[in-house]
Amino acid sequence: MRMVDLIEKKRDGEPLTKQEIRFIINGYVKGDIPDYQMSAWAMAVFFRGMSLEETAELTLSMANSGDKLDLSTLGGRFVDKHSTGGVGDKTTLLLGPMVAACGVPVAKMSGRGLGHTGGTIDKLSSIPGFRVELEQDQFLSQVKKIGLAVISQTGNLVPADKKLYALRDVTGTVSSIPLIASSVMSKKIAAGAQGIVLDVKYGSGAFMKTVEDARKLARTMVDIGKALGRQTIAVLSNMSQPLGRAVGNSLEVLEVADALQGKGPKDLMDVCFELGAWMLVAGDSVANVGEGKKCLRHSIETGAAWKKFLAFVSEQGGDAEAVASRRLNIAPWNLPILASESGYVQPFDAHKIGILAMTLGAGRVTKESPIDLGTGVMLVKKAGEWVEAGEPILELYGSDKEKLAEGILLAKELVSVSSDGSELPSLIDEVIQ
C-alpha cells in the first residue's frame, strides 16, 4: 500500500477499507507517513467525508494505537463527558467536581485548545504546579481516592489522535464530522468510561455552525458509542454566545472557582446542570434528569463540589490556595471597552470573541504557538443586559502592547447597544440517545 494512493482514493470519494484505514493510522503513528501526506488525507476527508463504517474503523484504529485504561478494577460505573469546543466553555472544570460530589467518579482525558476555542488542559495549566500528565497508576489511584482526575493525552494513550488533533488545528480540517467523531470517541474508548455524555455545540462560536450539522455529528458519535458497547448520550447546546463571562485560561479558572461557590453565571450553570444530570443518569446514580439536577445543585449549596475541586487540584500538584485566594497569573494590562451610549448590549459574535481572545494571546495560531495563560476577555456585560454610557462592556487582559492594540480595534467592532433588548435562544436544543 502507498499513502499517496489512499489520498487519491479518498479525494475521489471512494470508501477506504478497514485494512487501508489501519495502514494510515499505524503508519502515521510510527512516523512512516509524514505530516504533509496526513494533512492531504485529512483535507480529502474534510471534503469527501466518511461512511459510518469508515468512521467506526478510524475510531477503533486510533483507540488501538496505544495503551487503554481498564477502570473496571476500581469498581463502580465511570462516566466521561466531552464538549466539541466553544468560546468560554469551562464546563469540564465544573462538572468533574459536581458529578464526583454526587457519587459518580469521573476519569477524564482532555485536550488543549483548537483554534479560537479553549482547551481544558490549557486552563488547568494556568494553576501553579498543576500536573496535567500522570502515570497510569497515579491516574487510577487518584480516581479511586477522590473520584476525580483529569489528564492530558499521554504518548501511550491514543497517540494517533494526539498527533492528528494538533495537525487538524493548523490545516483547516477541524470541523470535519468524521474526524471530530473519531477523535472524541477514540479517547473515550481508550479512557475506559462505560457512560459517555457529549456536549455537541453549534452556532458562531462552535465548529458546527448549524443545528443540523451538530445533530449529524451527535448522531454519528452516539452510533459509534452504541456499536462499541458504551452508553452514549448527546446534548445539543447553543454556542452563538460565549458561555459565561470569562474567555481565557486563568480568567476561566477563576470563574469556575466562583461558580463552584454559588456565584456562577446563569447560562454556564444551566448548561452544567443539564450535562451533569445526564452524567448522573449514565452513572446509574439517579433515576432521571430531574433528580440529577437536584443533586448537582445540592453539591453547590453545601460546598461539597468546591471542596472536591480543591482536593482535585491538590492531588494533581496544583496550588489550591492560589485558586481559592484568586492569586493566578493574570496579564498585567487590563483595558475596558466602554459603551458609547446607554442601552441593551446586543448579541456578540462568539467566534469573533474567541478570535479576540486568541489575538491577545489566549489561543494558538499554529501548532507550535505558545499560549499566554493570563490573557483573555471578560464580558462585563452580556447580551441583553443594560449598560450605561461610559460603563465597560468588555475588559481586555494582555501582556503584549502590540497584541493589545490590535485587540482594542477588534473589540470596538464587536460591541453595540440598542434601546431594544433581544431575547436570546435557548441554550439546550435536544438530547440524542
Secondary structure, DSSP 4 states (H G I P E B T S, - for coil): --HHHHHHHHHTTPPPPHHHHHHHHHHHHHTSS-HHHHHHHHHHHHHH---HHHHHHHHHHHHTTSB---GGGG-S--EEEEE---SS--HHHHHHHHHHHTT--EEEEE---BTTB--HHHHHHTSTT--S---HHHHHHHHHHHSEEEEEPPTTBSHHHHHHHHHHHTTT-TT-HHHHHHHHHHHHHHHT-SEEEEEEEESTTSSB-SHHHHHHHHHHHHHHHHHTT-EEEEEEEE-SS-SSSEESHHHHHHHHHHIIIII--HHHHHHHHHHHHHHHHHTTS-SSHHHHHHHHHHHHHTSHHHHHHHHHHHHTT--HHHHHTT-----SEEEEEE-SS-EEEPPP-HHHHHHHHIIIIIS-SSTT----TT-EEEESS-TT-EE-TTSEEEEEEES-HHHHHHHHHHHHHH--EESS--PPPPSEEEEE-
